[in-house]
Structures are given as C-alpha cells and as structure tokens.
Amino acid sequence: MHLRVTFVAAARCSSLLAERFEDDRPLDQAGWDEVQRAAHELVPLAAAELRYCSPTPRSRATGDALGYAPLAQPALRDCDMGRWRGFTLGEAMAREPSAVDAWLADPHATPHGGESLVGFISRIGGWLETRPVGEGGRIVAVAEPSVLRAALVYALKAPPSSYWNMDIRPLSTVTVAGHAGRWNLRLGAPQ
C-alpha cells in the first residue's frame, strides 16, 4: 500500500546561528510564536493515522502545540555527535578544525566519536522503511531539521554530500510518498 510521510521541522529553541549539535533545549519564545503563526497550515496534519516525533523537547513541544499528540521515536533522534554534543559548529571548528573538515568532507568519517553522516542517513531511512501502513497511509513526524535532510537524502537516493545543500527552516514540511524501497518527494501543500 502507498504511504505518505510528512515531516515537520521542529520550531526553534535558539537563533539559527546558535544551533547546537543534539540540542536538548525546549522551545524559546520565538519558537512558540512561530508555532502559533504556522498552526493554521500545520494543524490539519493531525488527521494522519500515525503521529510521531523525535525525542527532543522542542520536537515534542511542537507536536503537542499543533495537536498531534505524537509518540516519541528514538530512531528519529538527531545525529549522534559524540564529544561535539552541545557545541555549535563554530565551537567545534575552533577546538578541532581538522576534525571538522574531515567530517564535512567524508560522509563515513566519525572524528567526533559519534555517528557518521552515512550511518545517520541509514538510521533515518531504516525508520522510514519500517513504518506500518494504516487505512489512509498517512503519517506525520515532527523532528529536527537534520532528520528531514537525512530523510530526503535517503528517499531520493541522493549522494550523502547533498545533505549539506539542503536548508530546512523551522516548521517547514517535507513529504515523501511511496513504499519501502521506492520513495518520491511530494511538493506542495499537504492534502
């Protein structure tokens, strides 16, 4: 059966320049305000048969504020950044510039002691491939922007380096449709 998974990027918990690897902070006031402004477009997604979120406080709060009552999925967590957890990219670069360069250049690299980009994309793809199909085949999942990028790379069978070329803003949506092994990007407003 055909499945449609709409990913919603979690609202912000800090300015985009202050984003931290594996950020566990809750929504800030700007994030709450963004959710209120976008709610009229995103609330209809609560009609999905299955509603999930990543285990971060901001993803859960975003889903709850939109009326999704999502079930947290450990597989939808952000990339494991090892010893860089909690750092901004700038902070990691200041401490370990050659390690950051290696990580950005090689999708198999794990200089931080965490998960490689390829491993992260595969984990998100594995989650996507194992979703049960309900009556209408609709799923909504609130997650970090990095999870949306990984899902797109996986679904489109794009090279891992394309991950770095995707700009996913808070509360934006991405829909993939199809079934295990065959996914298509669906553009336009959710139906």
Legacy VTK file of the C-alpha trace (Angstrom):
# vtk DataFile Version 3.0
C-alpha trace
ASCII
DATASET POLYDATA
POINTS 191 float
0.000 0.000 0.000
1.040 3.570 -0.667
2.358 5.542 2.326
2.683 9.303 2.727
5.025 10.608 5.435
5.006 14.336 6.120
7.927 15.515 8.197
7.534 18.805 10.083
10.701 20.579 11.210
10.551 21.395 14.919
10.191 25.032 15.924
13.311 26.827 17.065
14.867 26.781 20.506
17.534 29.374 19.677
18.640 31.578 16.827
19.800 29.617 13.800
23.385 30.786 14.364
23.292 29.409 17.916
22.021 25.943 16.910
23.881 23.240 18.782
24.568 19.625 17.887
21.969 17.399 19.577
20.312 20.388 21.212
18.029 19.339 24.082
16.752 22.812 24.942
12.987 23.445 24.952
11.260 25.898 22.627
12.103 29.524 23.258
9.517 32.313 22.997
10.335 32.859 19.318
9.672 29.169 18.715
6.293 29.313 20.465
5.397 32.406 18.442
6.377 30.628 15.207
4.165 27.648 16.085
1.189 29.962 16.699
1.710 31.734 13.349
2.048 28.456 11.408
-0.650 26.488 13.223
-3.427 27.180 10.700
-1.360 25.438 7.993
0.030 22.598 10.128
-2.869 21.613 12.404
-4.675 19.695 9.602
-1.756 17.224 9.568
-3.083 15.933 12.918
-5.568 13.908 10.844
-2.746 11.482 9.997
-3.325 7.942 11.228
0.096 7.837 12.901
1.829 10.803 14.570
5.441 10.693 15.716
8.198 13.000 16.922
11.870 12.835 17.703
12.630 12.560 21.432
13.858 16.180 21.772
11.903 18.597 23.969
11.391 21.017 21.080
10.052 18.342 18.720
7.626 17.013 21.314
6.503 20.547 22.268
5.998 21.453 18.596
3.904 18.335 18.000
1.877 18.855 21.156
1.251 22.539 20.367
-0.073 21.522 16.938
-2.434 18.951 18.493
-0.615 15.897 17.126
-0.081 14.140 20.499
2.962 12.468 18.896
4.655 9.274 20.007
8.404 9.813 20.538
10.580 7.678 18.264
14.201 7.148 19.399
15.165 6.368 15.777
14.213 9.957 14.833
16.805 11.481 17.157
19.426 13.833 15.770
22.793 12.541 14.564
24.978 11.296 17.448
27.729 13.907 17.555
29.847 12.224 20.214
32.096 14.657 22.032
30.746 17.587 19.953
27.299 17.193 21.510
26.102 20.597 22.711
28.644 22.531 20.602
27.833 24.919 17.784
29.626 24.220 14.521
31.815 27.261 15.215
32.792 25.933 18.646
33.686 22.519 17.222
35.700 24.216 14.460
37.599 26.345 16.999
38.531 23.259 19.039
39.163 20.713 16.273
39.388 22.379 12.856
40.953 19.435 11.009
38.448 17.002 12.538
35.510 19.191 11.448
36.992 19.464 7.957
37.318 15.663 7.780
33.728 15.209 8.990
32.365 17.665 6.413
34.391 16.117 3.575
33.874 12.402 4.256
30.337 11.101 4.936
31.825 7.980 6.556
34.021 9.950 9.000
33.393 9.973 12.749
36.150 12.180 14.179
33.805 13.257 16.985
33.394 9.658 18.154
29.703 9.579 17.263
27.699 8.592 14.212
28.805 9.103 10.614
26.599 11.008 8.194
26.060 7.787 6.224
25.077 5.967 9.425
22.660 8.750 10.349
21.018 8.738 6.907
20.741 4.937 7.052
19.123 5.045 10.507
16.503 7.554 9.345
15.947 5.519 6.171
15.502 2.367 8.247
12.816 4.116 10.280
11.065 5.245 7.097
11.196 1.752 5.559
9.609 0.081 8.585
6.559 2.323 9.087
3.287 0.448 9.328
0.645 1.382 6.813
-2.688 2.450 8.278
-6.010 2.738 6.485
-5.195 6.023 4.764
-1.441 5.530 4.790
-0.737 8.988 6.270
1.957 9.693 8.846
3.203 12.960 10.328
6.559 13.173 12.116
7.966 16.234 13.899
11.760 16.167 14.032
14.918 18.208 13.915
15.779 19.803 10.540
18.759 17.433 10.253
16.362 14.459 10.334
14.361 15.958 7.462
17.556 16.397 5.423
18.577 12.789 6.121
15.103 11.527 5.137
15.271 13.423 1.853
18.736 12.132 1.001
17.572 8.594 1.733
14.239 8.812 -0.084
15.777 10.366 -3.203
18.781 8.023 -3.146
20.904 11.153 -3.404
24.618 11.176 -2.640
25.311 11.803 1.069
27.109 15.054 0.188
23.752 16.534 -0.914
22.777 16.593 2.780
24.853 19.775 3.157
22.945 21.523 0.335
19.506 21.422 1.957
18.204 24.307 4.025
15.340 23.175 6.238
13.758 26.007 8.205
11.816 25.568 11.440
8.210 24.454 10.845
8.767 23.700 7.175
7.335 20.447 5.844
8.672 17.743 3.557
6.525 14.882 2.286
7.761 11.616 0.858
5.322 9.168 -0.650
5.615 5.591 -1.790
6.593 2.380 -0.087
9.688 0.557 1.126
12.444 0.878 -1.458
10.620 3.405 -3.642
10.030 6.922 -2.372
9.116 10.137 -4.170
9.340 13.702 -2.994
5.914 15.323 -2.901
5.922 19.108 -3.252
3.051 21.426 -2.470
0.673 21.834 0.402
-0.288 18.683 2.331
-3.711 17.298 1.436
LINES 1 192
191 0 1 2 3 4 5 6 7 8 9 10 11 12 13 14 15 16 17 18 19 20 21 22 23 24 25 26 27 28 29 30 31 32 33 34 35 36 37 38 39 40 41 42 43 44 45 46 47 48 49 50 51 52 53 54 55 56 57 58 59 60 61 62 63 64 65 66 67 68 69 70 71 72 73 74 75 76 77 78 79 80 81 82 83 84 85 86 87 88 89 90 91 92 93 94 95 96 97 98 99 100 101 102 103 104 105 106 107 108 109 110 111 112 113 114 115 116 117 118 119 120 121 122 123 124 125 126 127 128 129 130 131 132 133 134 135 136 137 138 139 140 141 142 143 144 145 146 147 148 149 150 151 152 153 154 155 156 157 158 159 160 161 162 163 164 165 166 167 168 169 170 171 172 173 174 175 176 177 178 179 180 181 182 183 184 185 186 187 188 189 190
